[in-house]
Amino acid sequence: MALSEGVQASLRYKVYSATALSSTSELSPASDPGSSAGQLLRRVSHSLNLRKNTYQSQEIRDDRQVGDFRHGTRRVEGSITGELSPGTYFDLIEAVLRATKTATITRSNAVFTSVEADNGTSTFTFAADDPVDQGFAVGDLVRFNSLSEAGNNRNFVITGFSGTSNRVMAVTPAPTTMTADSAFGITRPGSRARIPASSHASRLFAFEDYDGATDISRLFTECRMTGLRLSMPAEGMDTIELMAMGRGMTVYTGGSAPFFASPTAITSSGITAGANGKVLVNGTAVGVITGFDVSVSMNADAPSVRGQTFVPDILLGTANVTGTVTALFENSTLLGNFTAEDEISLLVWSDAGSSTTADAIVVYLPRIKFGAADVQRSGEGAQSITLPFQALRYLGSGIGIQQTTIQIHDTADS
């Protein structure tokens, strides 16, 4: 009999049509989500497993032995870890944020009439309409095309808006100076999601671990996404961990495995990495950040009840967004942000390649506070500072800044 090999295993998922859980019954996988379609998911590892509460008899017996042992409430628990690639994980990210994603925005000179660029002020200026009203926001990656100045047909990230009807759009990197051009297009590609102020979406997923060597599938059912962690080092691949909690597991073998028989192939996008992209603090690019990680925890609860072995619901609480910035100790700016209890914005743009039009992931935190600023004295070389932070909902009135705690833009999500 063949032994299980990691290289022959695959992870698949599918979104349920249902969004609510019944407290007294479980959904039949054959009906919802159904065995058709599904999506193969890239991964480094996953720890999804069925867990059960157990308890044993405390009865004191004259034979001096344990007389009974029982299984109690069951839950699916674990996480999926992968290397961050655009277009791969956004369904799950959107579910963690309880958001409803905003799809691609495409506009042209038909809306804005013309656009000019200024390298010194790092801005584009439109001649008509209002880019904020058209759906563009701070933290968006946008891509121009068909401009006469070829160097501006590339990716930019929006850092602010000003002027009449918000027509002056500040960006990074600084564009090439250009006179008004009346034949162009501008796109905010892919999808953007942020924690909403209301109408929080609830989603259910089924995950299938299929072992091709043993022909055994474990289908984890009625799962909610309960958190995520993004880790972006100075060197190496960016990584993502996505946490899930579910209600049950069904095992399939032989002709019944895999359950999702014809899933969509894995994505083919590149992996984002430390050398590609930018880090902005308060809208200004900085070159001393050595690492960034951010976590979103939904404080999930799946309570036990009497009379059934599955939980009645998986309850999601407040989205707690925390993280850590590490940097080379250069000056007093970051240290001062901590000591003065400053509220600052942080944007991390990570490309999946070296092209100026490469797909990317952009994480925007409009309001964070550092909780510490620890300087490590070690060795003779560069010294570092570690700054854990708490992210907060933005409550200001900055133009084009959404009132959210975290916004994530994936340019390859369709």
N, C-alpha and C positions, 0 to 999 in steps of 0.2 A: 504493500500500500504506500502511496506517495506521501511524503512529509510536506507540511505546509511551508511555502517559501514566500517571503515578503515581496519578491519581485513578481510573483504570479498573482498577487492580490490586487484588487481594485476597489475603489470607493466610489459609490454612486449616490445621487440624491435626487429627490423630486419634491416639489411643493404640493401640499394638499390643497384641494379646492376649499375645504372647510377651514375656518379660522378659530372656531371655538371648540372647547372640549366639553363633552357630556360628563357630569360628575358620576353617573351610574353605569356608563357603558363605553366600550372602546369601538373605534371605527374599524371596519373590515378592510384590510389592505387591498384586497381584490377590487373593492368598490372605490375607495379613496385612500391613497392617491392613484391606485390602479397600476398595473404592471407595464403599461405602454410608456415609451419615451424614457425620461430620466436624463441625467447628466453625469458623465464621468468627471471626477474631481481630482485635480492634481494634489499631491500631498507629499510630505516627508514622512509623517507618521500620524496615527490617530490612536486615541485611547478610549473610544466609545465601547462600553460594555454594559451588560445588564447587572445591576447590583440589587441585592435583597437585604432587608433588615432581617436579622436572625435573633432568636432568643432561646435560652435553654431553661429547663425547670430548675428552680431553686429548692425543691422539696428535699427535706432531710430524710434519708432512707436508712433502714438498718443494714441494707446490703452495701452501703457506702458508695453508690454508683449513681450517675446521672440517668434519670429515667425517661426524659423527653427533650426534644429539640425541634423547633419549628422555624419555617420560613414565614416572614411577614411581608410588609409592603415592598414592592419592587419599583425600581426606577432605572432609566437609562442615564448614565452620566459619563462625561469625558470631553475630550477636545480633539480638534483637527489642527495639525500643524503643517504649514507649507511655506514655500518661498514665494514672496509676494509678486504676483504677476497681474497686470491689468486685464480685466475682462474675465477673471477666473472666480473670484470670491465675492463679487458684489451682491449677489442675491442674499448671501449670508450676512454680509456687512449691513445691508439695508434692513434685514430682520433684527439684528442686534440694536440698531438705532431706532427701531419701531417707526421707520420713516416710510414715505412713499416717494420714490425717486423721481427726480426731474430729468426728463430725457434731453437729447441733443437739441441745442438751439442753433439755428443758422439764419443769419441776416446778411444783407448786402447793401450796396449803394442805393437800391430801391427804397430802403428804409432810412438810411443815414445820409444820403446824397453824396457826401464825400468824406474823406478822412485825411488828416495830415499828421506827421510825427515829428517829435522833437527829442533829440538825444539828450540834450542838457537837462531837461525837466523829466525825462523818462515817461513821456506821455504820448497818447494818441488823442486827437481832438476831432470829433465828428461835427458835421455841419448842420445836422437836423436830428429830430426826435430825441429820445431819452434812453440810453442804453440800460439803465436800471429798470425802467418800465418794460423794456424788451426782454427782461429776464436775466441779465448779466449781474453778477455779484462779486464782491471782494472774495478772493480765494479761488475763483474760477480759473482754470487754464483755458485760454482761447487761442485760436489759430487763424491767422489771416491767410488769404490766398488771392492770387491774381493782381497783387499790387505791382506797380511799375518798379518799385524799389525791391528787388528780389530778396535782399537780406531781411526784409520784414515779413516775408511769407514763411512764418515759423511759429513756434509756441511762445506764448507769453502768459504770465500769471498776473491777474488784476490785483492791485494793491490799494486802489482807492478811486474815488470819483469827485469831481468838483466842477465849477463853472456853470454856465447857463444850462438848465435842464440836464445837469450831470454829464455834459458832453465831453468833458476832459477826463480821460481814463488813464490813470497812472498804472504802469506795468513794470514788471521785471522780466528779463533784462531790459536795459535801455534800448529802444529801437534806433535804427538809423534815421537821421533827420530826412524828412520827405515833405515836399509840397503837396497841396491838396490833390488827392487821387479820386476820381469819380467812377472807377471800375474795379470793384473788389468784393470779396466775401469775407465774413468773419463767422467762425463756428466755435461754440463751446461743445466739444465732442463728448460722446459717451454719456454717462449718468452722474448725477450729483445727489447725495443724500445727507440730511442733517437731522438731529433730534428735533422733532416738532414741539411746538408749544401746546398743541391739542391734537385730537384725532390720531392718537397713537395706534399704529397698525399692529395687529397680532397675526402671526404666521405660524404654520405647522410644516415640518419637514419629515420625510422618511429618508434615512441613510441606510445604504446597503454595503456591507463588507463582503465581497465575493472572493473566495479563495479558489483560484483556478486549478491548483494542484490537487486539492481534495474534493473539489466540486461541492463546496459547502458555502451557503450564504447565511449571513445573519442580518435580518432586516430590523432595524431599530425604528420604532413607530411613534408617531405623535410627539415629535421633538420640537422644542422651542430653542431658539438661539438665546443664550443667557449672558454672553460676554465676548470680548475680543481683546487681543493684545497685538500691537504692531511694534516691531523692533527694527530700528534703522541704524546700523553701525556706520562708522567712518569707512571701514573696509569690510567687504563681504556683501553677501546677498541680504536684502531685507527679508524679514520673516513675518508671518502672521499666525496667530493661534486663535481659533474660534471655539468657544465653549458651548455645549448643548446639554439639554436635559430632556428626557422623554419618558414615555409611560410603559413601553413594552418591547419585546423582541420575539421575532418568529424565525425559526431555523428552516431553511430549504435545502434539499439535497437532490442529486441526480437530475432527472428531467425537469424538476421544479426550480433548479438553480441555474443561472441567477434569476432573481425576481424581476429586475429591470433588464429585460432581454436585449433591447436594442437602444441603449442610451446614446446620447449625443457624445461625440468624441471630445477628449480633453482640449482645452484651449491651447493655442500655439504661440501666444504672446511671450515676449522676453520677460526676464526677471528684473525687478528694480534693484538697484545697488547703490552703495554709498557714494561712489564717485560721480554719479549722474544726478543733477538737480541742484536745488538751492535750499537754504534755510533762511527765513526772514524773521526778525524780531522787531515788532512794532513797524512792520512794512519795509524794513531796511535789511538788505542781505548782509549776513555775517559769515566770516570764514574761519571761525574757531570752534564750531560745534563738532564734537567727536562722536556723539551718540545721542539718540532720541528714542524713547519708547513711550507709548501711550496705551492705557487700558480702559476699557469700558465695561463696568460690571453692572448687571441689571438686578442684583440682589434677589435672585430667584428663590422661590419657596414651593415645595411640593409636599404638602402635609399628608400624613397618614390618617386614615379613617377606619372605623370598624366595619366589618362585613364584606370587604373586598381587598384584593391584593394590589390593585392599581390605584394610583393617586387620583383624586377627583379633578385636579387641575394643576397647571404649572403657572404660578403667579409671578409676574415680573414687577419689580419695584422701581425705585428711583435709579436713573442712570447716573452712576458715579464715575466720572472721568478723571483719571489721575495719570501721572507719568513722571519721567525723569529726563532731564537734559544734562549731558556731560560736555564740558568745553575746556579748551586750553585757557589757563588763567592769564589773561592779557591786560585787563584794566579793571577799574572799579565798577563798570556798568552793571554787569549781572549781579555782582555782590551788592551794589546799591539798590537794585530792584528788589532784592530780598530784604535788606535792612529797612527800606522805606515802605515795605509792603505795597509796592507798585502793582497795579494791574496792567499786564502787557498782553500783546497778541503774539502768537507763534504760528508760523506756516512752514511746513516741510513739503517740498516738491521733490519727488523721486522719479526719475525717468527709467524706462526699460531699455535704454540704448543711448548711443551717443549722437544720434541724429537730432537736428533741431525741430523735427516734427515727430519725435518718438512718442509712443503712448506712455502714459504716466499715471501715478497716483499722487494726489495733492491732499494733504491733511491740514485743515485750518482750525485753529483754536482761538477765537476772537478775544477771550478773556481768561487769563490764568494768573495765579499767584504762586510764587515760590514758597515752599515751607521750610527750606533750609538752604544753606550755601556752604558746603563743606570743601575746603581746600586741602588736597592731599599733598604733603611734602614727602617726596620719595625720589631718590636718585639725583643725578646731576642735570638731567635734561628738562624738557618742558614739564610744567606742573599743571594739574587739572583741578577743575572745580565741578562738584556734583550738586545739581539743583533739582530736588523732587518738587513736583507742582501739583496743585489742585486746579482743575478747569471748572469754570463757572459759566452759567448762562449769561450771554451778553445782553445787557439791559440799556445800552447807550443808544444814541441816535445817529451814529455814523452812517453816511450815505452808502447804500449797497451792502452794509454789514447786517447779516441776518441775526435775529435774536435766538441764538442757539448756543449750545456748549461746544459742539464739534460738528464739522462739516467735512465730508470725504468725497472727493471727485475722482472717478475712474474713467479715463478717456476712452477705454476700449469696451466698456459695457454697452450692450445693445438693448 
